[in-house]
C-alpha cells in the first residue's frame, strides 16, 4: 500500500449502532474486528478504492463494503465512525 492509500479519511473505528461489531481500520492497511466481548475476533488487510473497501482476513476470507454519506455498509451491517 502506498502512503496515500493508508492516510485516507476512513482510518479509525467503525461500529454498529449497538457497538457489538467494531472494525478498526488501521493506517498501515490492516484491520482489527471485535465482536461483542471478543476483541480481535478477525484481523487482516484492507484496501480502499474510492468509496469501496475490500477485506482479506488472515484466514483467507474475503469481504467488501461501501462508504456512503459517512456510513460504512458491510455484509448487511450499517457501521458509523466512533
C-alpha positions in Angstrom: 0.0 0.0 0.0 1.2 3.5 -0.7 1.2 6.3 1.9 -1.7 7.9 0.1 -3.8 4.8 0.5 -3.1 4.4 4.2 -4.0 8.0 5.0 -7.5 8.0 3.5 -10.3 9.6 5.6 -11.8 6.3 6.6 -9.0 5.2 9.0 -10.3 4.8 12.5 -13.0 2.9 14.4 -16.3 2.0 12.8 -19.1 0.3 14.8 -22.7 -0.9 14.5 -25.2 1.2 16.4 -25.3 -1.3 19.3 -21.5 -1.4 19.4 -21.4 -5.2 19.1 -19.4 -5.2 15.9 -16.4 -2.9 15.7 -13.9 -2.5 12.8 -10.8 -0.6 13.5 -9.2 0.4 10.2 -5.5 1.0 10.9 -3.3 3.4 8.9 -1.0 0.5 7.9 -3.7 -1.2 5.8 -4.6 -3.7 8.5 -7.9 -4.0 10.3 -9.0 -5.5 13.6 -12.6 -6.6 14.1 -14.1 -7.1 17.5 -17.4 -8.9 18.1 -19.2 -8.4 21.4 -16.7 -9.1 24.2 -14.3 -10.9 21.8 -11.6 -8.5 20.9 -9.6 -9.2 17.7 -12.1 -11.7 16.5 -10.9 -11.2 13.0 -7.8 -9.4 11.6 -6.4 -8.9 8.2 -5.7 -6.5 5.4 -8.0 -4.0 3.7 -7.8 -1.8 0.6 -9.9 1.3 -0.1 -10.6 2.4 -3.7 -12.8 5.5 -3.9 -15.7 4.7 -1.6 -15.3 0.9 -1.8 -13.4 -1.2 0.8 -12.2 -4.8 0.3 -11.1 -7.0 3.2 -8.9 -10.1 3.3 -8.8 -11.7 6.7 -5.8 -13.7 7.9 -7.7 -17.0 7.3 -8.3 -16.1 3.6 -11.9 -14.9 3.9 -12.8 -12.0 1.6 -15.5 -9.4 2.1 -16.3 -5.9 0.9 -18.2 -2.8 1.7 -19.1 0.7 0.7 -18.9 4.1 2.3 -21.8 6.3 1.6 -22.6 9.6 3.4 -20.3 8.9 6.3 -21.7 5.4 6.8 -19.9 2.0 6.1 -22.2 -0.6 4.7 -20.6 -4.0 5.1 -22.1 -7.6 4.9 -25.6 -6.4 5.8 -24.3 -4.2 8.6 -24.5 -0.4 9.0 -21.5 1.0 10.7 -20.7 4.5 11.8 -17.5 6.2 12.9 -16.8 6.1 16.6 
